[in-house]
Amino acid sequence: MVECSTRPNVPIQLIDFDNDPYVNTNYALPANEAFILPLTDALKSCEVNRAANQSQQCGLYGNTKYQVSFDILVDDKNLESKSFTFTTGKVNY
């Protein structure tokens, strides 16, 4: 995952059937689904000063375009590369 204008990598965690924290519950992921979760703790994305008793972790930057690229193995034989972009909205905190 990269931020499109300046190209820094955003670290991610892949959550899938093998490491699902909700295994054996109603929320468990099927074997053919996964989440790509951006890890934003290190980003300095807060756009306003926050009080000491507030979280200093603000997630992805607002009004910013990101690209996510990944490979998937289809039917255990065909490796396919996929990519999509998205833009975050206005920060409202």
N, C-alpha and C positions, 0 to 999 in steps of 0.2 A: 504494500500500500504506500503510495506516495502522494504528497501534496503537489498539485500540478504546476503551480507557478514557479516555485523555487526548488522543487524536486527532492526535498528531504524525505527519507523513509520514515514511515510511521510504524513502530513495532506492532505486531499483531499476535494474537493467540488463536490457534485453530481449535475449535471445540467440535468434536464429532462423536460418533458412536463409541469409539475406543476410550475417550477421556471425558465423557458426559458426566457432569456432577449430579445429574438427576436420573441416573440409570435406575431401573426398577421402580420408577414412579410414573404417574400419569403424564409427566412433562418430559420423559426420556426422548432423545432424538432417535428417529429410525436410522437404520444402517446406511441409507442413501442420502442423508442430510448432514449439513455442517454449518457452523457459524464462523465467520471471520470477524473477530472482535478486536477493534483497535485498542491498544494500550496507551492511554493518554497521560498517565501520571507524570511523565517527564516533560510534557509540552507546557510552555509558558503561554497558555492561550487565554487566560483571564483578561477580559477587556476593560474591567473596572477594578479598582482597589477593593479587596474583600476584607472584612473584619477578621481578626485573629481567630475568632470562634467559628468562622465559616471555612468550608473546604477551599483549599487553594488549587484544587484540580478542577479545571473547567471543561475538560473534554476536547473535542476537535475545535479548530478555529472556526468562527462564524463567517458566513458568506465566502466560503473557500471551496474550490474544486479539488476533488481527490480522485485518484485512479487506483483500482484494485485489480490485480492480475494474479491468476492462479492456474495450476494444471489440475486436471481431473482424469482419473482412469475410468473409462467406460467399459462395463462388462469385463473387467479384468484383462483387457487386451488393447484398447485404443486410448492413447494419451492425447488429451485435447487441451489446448491453451485457451483460456477465457479471460475476458477483461471487461470491466464496466467503470463508468465514472459517475460521480454524484456531486452535488453542491450542497453544502450545509446552509441553513437559513440564518436569519438575523439572530444574534444573541439577545435573549430576553430576560436576563437576570439583573 
